[in-house]
Amino acid sequence: MDELSAEARILAAIRAVPRGQVAGYGEVARRAGLPGRARLVARILSGNADATLPWHRVLRSDGRIALPENSKGWHEQVQRLRAEGVRVERGRVRVAKPAANLDAALWGPRR
């Protein structure tokens, strides 16, 4: 797989994160069919020039904003998330653990 197709898949996965929701770098990579490539997601986001890309919806896996605290970008990300109704406290968002498969997503853990 070449980097261009990987980049296109990652950008599509970022665009697919619904308004008012967030995803971790690793989750974006997994959704793009590139498990384990969270750093590639971060690299692609850092070089992004598309103002319409909802980059602010991508966080660390623990829900923390990855930008340096109190930087201009950090404040912009907090502002954008809050504008979408996302609760941000001290630079962190509560992130739900993604379901491992469709059955888990629909029905929860097996009993």
Number of C-alpha atoms within 10 A of each C-alpha: 5 6 9 9 10 19 17 13 18 26 21 15 19 27 16 12 16 12 14 14 17 25 25 23 25 22 25 29 25 16 17 20 14 17 12 14 18 20 12 18 25 20 11 16 21 10 8 12 9 9 7 7 14 20 20 20 24 25 24 20 18 14 18 19 24 17 15 11 13 11 10 10 15 16 16 13 23 22 15 16 21 13 12 13 12 18 15 17 10 9 18 16 20 14 16 12 11 11 12 8 9 9 11 12 11 9 8 11 9 6 3
